[in-house]
Structure formats: structure tokens, C-alpha cells
């Protein structure tokens, strides 16, 4: 049945005309989108929760949501410093309050100075507040051991998803056999398959090797690419590192091989690196695609096109609700970069509170800042390590945490020498006693 | 030149291969997007500002940005109540502070209760926090004189733009002569033309009548539709009311005529009503499409498909940076509504601080709340009106502001009668004296 003609039999049946917009007549690309993270299982979980609230008996008493990477929904407390600065930005009257540390106030003032009308309530420029793009560039430089990052290549976004979709949009062209193909890992984070379906691009699957802890094999990239060339024009390669959902952290050698492959095959590289702060396995280390690319030198470093994505939703902060994120582009055609900015400007700007949050994440308190201790402590420092750090900062006394020597679980110690001369030792013990009393009051 | 082959002459010229992603090879739909609000003029304005800072002489000393509806960038101060509640939500430690009014605390606690992990940092469900959707539905009911609104038909979004793009995406289908056509006003807000270009839909222009203060003429809708049917399949009609950029406020008769037209011609209606709180002309009144549609009764009220958009960026609050907004859909096919939710879920959720802000905008302080007076005062109440309101609330004394009678500019009066019996009058004057002293201290 054609979507734009009224089905007279249906009118007769229920007295209503067919809707203008129906499953049959709607955008077929949108209909094909699948998004498992929030699909039917999650819908059912919502229903189950409702049933439990209504007293329905089940073989369990609560639904535990492990479907989405949402630390704070699971009870993780936000980091105090981040929220203090944001509260000051939101309500600058608080800048006069004695209850906020000075560094938090300075940071809030610095961010507000960079906002239109000195308010989070104004739009920012579409690529994000310039000061924050500069801070992000400096963060990338520090992360990559000094390899330069240009703030003009950094674009802030509404979470990383927004930036990923924008870059994919730029890449989609052609029709039929010339349609853009995009290589994505299987398993993948379903944003990729959903966006490719919506854009009508061709999804080209390459399989990660479960037997090798979900490692990426370049031979498999070759296989996928060759097969895809029969029916589309592959133009981009997406890599998720650390892996989502696999958690796999790629070796430096693997990343180099991927870059060589992308260069030889003329593929635009998208590196989804939002889990870069979530590396846990002993011996694993995160290497950014940007760093490896630059260290490979020419022709790779000066020619291979790359977009690298990061987010405020993951890592230690887990601030998903603020929808902060960014993309850094490398070796992108300047004319295309202008087109990207134009596309972003149609949506005006990313949420400004999320931009402010991103600024704090990329430049956390320094060791000399009043908020440093608490900030470090909230990152899950072992209590004895925290005690020793605070002791050193406040009194200048340097002792060593017991965890470095081994201790019964749940107990905490420190190790000190008694080598200083008697009068110094006396002073030390007095200071230590005062500090210990204060510390236990403050943190118990 | 085919985009996937290396241009050897170019390689020879500059030693570099052609980029994978170039103006030639990129998404042609994105290339066609135009967005004047932030286009070349605004780019030039940025440069001019930089030149002025560097001391370059110009026939002006500052750039005044009247290109974008951004009240706070122009110096409008945020409304205290909104920012207080948001600060409490961002940093709940402040709930113990004596410096926040009780109603602000209660509102913050209510919002946090509805958030995952009681934190703005958790994702919400993709359609937005349920409590806030309920509050929005109640707001719509109050606005529309009691016509019911279903929270399940309300979807929160990243500003109104996000929701408009989502609904347009659903509507785009077909190829060549069957491609979806969308009627938009000329002049329009360029989000529409930009989005239609990006989606590859056919933009069908209908012209507003400048001679009649940019009124919408249904005959012109007919003309545009008939011409468009030659080359596409028109399936949707966008109306911006109050007009952007025209400011025109449609009469009720006009809205009825538009609805009848959409119904007869089987067009899905998109009503962009983000400026509904910005109606200034004497005799003008905002009528929502939803209200008029419902009051027209069957068959319109039960069949005409409508999506109505609103935002936290305009109106008295002008909180653009938070990117809050919503769409209410009416008579939408439930299966399509599920598809819309699926599409929204790919982007996870709208920014949660923007959702919280929307909640406050749709349910501002009530007259009995401690924050009410200041909230009203900040909405630009005349000082004498504010004085009289406060006097009434605090003392029960009812007098009338001088502005109702005329007064020299910059002076403020009130009018009171001296009819009460002497002892009552004495009490009244004592109370009034105390109030006046307190008021002038508090607000000077």
C-alpha cells in the first residue's frame, strides 16, 4: 500500500484515516536502526521494576542494571571538586561563600570569564569555549608526552556520541556500489551500527578474536576490506580502544599496524578512546592513536587522517548526565574542517555545563591546590597512602604507607624511621600526634 | 576526479597524497547545508573583535552581537531561583547551607530523587526524567486551559533543535519524485533548511506576507503545495509561531485554517513554539497549536498529527547554554512513537542539568513559596508593583501601584485610601512604616 494514499477499507473499519506517519511510510533507515544498550531488554527491566514496586513476587527482589556504563546511577559519588566548581559556575553568588576552597573559586571565575555574558546560560561558539579547547589541547599534550595538540583541532561535543556521529556524517557519500563503507569491530558499541544504518552507509564488520582476549588482528581487517570492496567503497575504519564492550587494551604494535593498514588502504581513522582512563589489567597500558601516529613519523604522521574521541562520562568521574565530550582531528583537510564546524553550528553549541565539567576533568587540581588532597582521596587512594600524603603536605613529615609492605586486610599502617636526633624526633612525634588526632576527626 | 583514487599529479606537486576526506569526496548533503545565524558574517565579527583588541582603528569600538537570541550573552542576569536550585542539584552538600531558601532546597531534593543514583551525573532514560515529563505535561495543561497532556507524549531534548531534527528524520523517505517534501516558511529559522538539506528532503518554501506584518496566508500554502507535488511528495508542514525571525504572532483563526489545511492535505504538522513567552504587541496573544487543535474537535482533534516544540533558551529565562527543550506529540502512531524513542536512545539522553532547568521553568515558585517575591521581581515587575505585591503578602495591606495612574518616569508611588476606622488606620500606618523601612534596606 502506498504510504500517501488513504486506505479506504481501514477508514471503514475504524472510522479513522491512516496516519500520515506510519511504520510503513516513515524513514526506512531509522526503522533499521538497532540500539541494544537501551533496547527491549532494558524496556522489560523498567517493567519488572514497576512490578516489583507493586508487590509482584519474582525470584529476585531488585533489578541490577549492568547494561549501561553509568557509575553514578550505581551509587558512585561525584567528585567533590568537580561539583563545587560547577555549583559556583551555576550560582556565582556562592563565590562570596566561605564554604568553598579558593582554588575551586578561582577555577569557576576563570571558566565564567570565558563564557558569553560570564554565564553558563549563554550559548558558546559552536566548537566550544575557546579557553576550554585550549585546556583540552594541553591535556592531550601532557597525556601524549609533549606531542603538540592544536586547540583549533579540538571540537567540544554533547558527549562523545555527538562528535562520532558528526564525523561519520561527513564521510557518507555515493550511491549503490560507491556508497561509503565503514569498518567497525564486532563486537562494537551499537552507536556505530545505529548511526551507519541511519546515514545509509554500509557497515563493514571485522571480528575481534575472542580467543586472544578480543584482540584486533590486521589480517582480519584485510579480509573484511577485500570483501567489502565488492559492494561498497570503504572509506573509514573505526577502532574502539580500550574496547567497548570487550575491555581489550591494544598494544602499541597493534596500533602501529592498524595505522599502516589505514594509510595503505586510504581509510579515515576514527579512534574511540573514551575508556582511556579505565585500564585495569596488569601490564596493560593505554597508547593514544594520536601519539603513536605522530611517533611513526612521515608519511603517516603528516598524512593519515584521524579523529580521536573522548568523554566526561567514563573514567573516574563518570559524569554521564552532563554530556561532555570532544573530538581532536589530525591531518583533516582544512576545508572539510570548516564544513564540520558549519554542521556543528546548526545545533548551536554543546551544553555549557558539560563543557565546564570537561575543563575540570582535563585540568584537575594541582598538588599545591587546597582541593588536591580531597580530590586524590576520592579517586580511591588507599587510606594509608592518603594519610601519608596528607601528613607530608601538612607537616613535612615523610613516612611510608604500610600497604607497600603488606598488612592484614582492613588494617592500615605506616612505617617511619627513628633516626632523626632526639629533639627533632620529639617535635616530629608532637606534630604527628596533633595531625593524627585532626585526621581521624576529619575523616571518620 | 573519483574520490578514492590518488591524484598522482597532486602528489607530484606537493609531495602529499590527496586526503581521503575532501570537499569533493565528502557528504554532498552536508556540503549543501547553510546556516546563516553562525555563518560568514559571524565569523567576520569574531575577527573584527580580535582586530579591535589588537588596537586596529575601525569606525566603531565594539561589535554588538544581535545575530543570535542569547539574552545572557547580552548581559541579562540569570533568574536567582533557577540557579539556586541548579547549584543545589549540582552540589548537594549545599542542602545543609542556611543560605538557600527552603523551597529551592525542596525542589532540588525532588529533582535529585528522580535522578539515577540521585545525581545529575547519571544518564536519564532517553525520553527524559519521568518526573520532569510529568511536570511538563502539567505545565502544558495549565497553559492550554486544562486540555489534558500525557507525559508519555512528552520527550525531553537537547534544546528544541534536537527534537525538531528528530521528528524531521522520521518523516524523510522516498527517492526522486517520491522524496519527502517539507513546507517551511520564508523567512524561516535556518535550522529547518539546514536539516532538510542534510537529510536530503525537499524544502518547499511558502512565503510570509511582509505587507501584513509577516502573516501566514493559507492561499500561499496551497500554491506552494500544488507546485511541490510536481517534483516531490509533501508530507509535513512547519509553522513557527511566534515567528522567527519575524516575531509575528498568529491569530486563532489563522491557526485553525492551517490545521484544516494540514488535515485536508495529509500533512504532519510541526509547530515551533519556542518563542511562546515572547509576545509583546498590544492585542497579540499566543495560542498553542495543541489547544486550538483540541478545541476544533473531531475529526481534527483525534486525527491530525502534531509535534509541538519548546525550549529553555528563550522566554524570560534565556538559559541557552543548558540546552533544555521538549517536544509534545499529538495523535502520533504509537509504533512511530516507539521508533522515535529508539532513535533518541542512540544518543543516550539529553543533558540532565538542562532537564532539571526545564523542570523549574515549567513549575516556577508558587505565590506561597519563599522564593516567589524575588522570582517575580526578577521578571521585570515594575518597582511599585513589586512593592505593593510584597506589602500585601507580608502585611495583608492592599494598596495600588502608581503606575496604574501615571507617574513621572523614574518615580514610583502607590495609592491608598484612608477609609478604614481610625484605630485600624493607625495599625495600618505602623505596619506600613515598618515594611517600608525593611523594604528599602532589602532592595537598595
Interface residues (C-beta under 8 A of the other chain):
Chain A: X3 X4 X6 X16 X17 X19 X20 X21 X22 X23 X25 X26 X27 X28 X30 X31 X33 X35 X37 X38 X39 X46 X68 X70 X72 X73 X74 X75 X76 X77 X78 X80 X83 X84 X86 X87 X88 X90 X91 X93 X94 X97 X99 X115 X116 X117 X119 X120 X121 X122 X123 X124 X125 X126 X158 X159 X161 X162 X165 X169 X170 X171 X172 X173 X190 X191 X194 X195 X198 X233 X235 X236 X266 X267 X268 X299 X302 X303 X305 X313 X317 X318 X319 X320 X321 X322 X323 X331 X332 X333 X335 X336 X339 X342 X343 X345 X346 X347 X348 X349 X350 X351 X352 X353 X354
Chain B: X3 X4 X6 X16 X17 X19 X20 X21 X22 X23 X25 X26 X27 X28 X30 X31 X33 X35 X37 X38 X39 X46 X68 X70 X71 X72 X73 X74 X75 X76 X77 X78 X80 X83 X84 X86 X87 X88 X90 X91 X93 X94 X97 X99 X115 X116 X117 X119 X120 X121 X122 X123 X124 X125 X126 X158 X159 X161 X162 X165 X169 X170 X171 X172 X173 X190 X191 X194 X195 X198 X233 X235 X236 X266 X267 X268 X299 X302 X303 X305 X313 X317 X318 X319 X320 X321 X322 X323 X331 X332 X333 X335 X336 X339 X342 X343 X345 X346 X347 X348 X349 X350 X351 X352 X353 X354
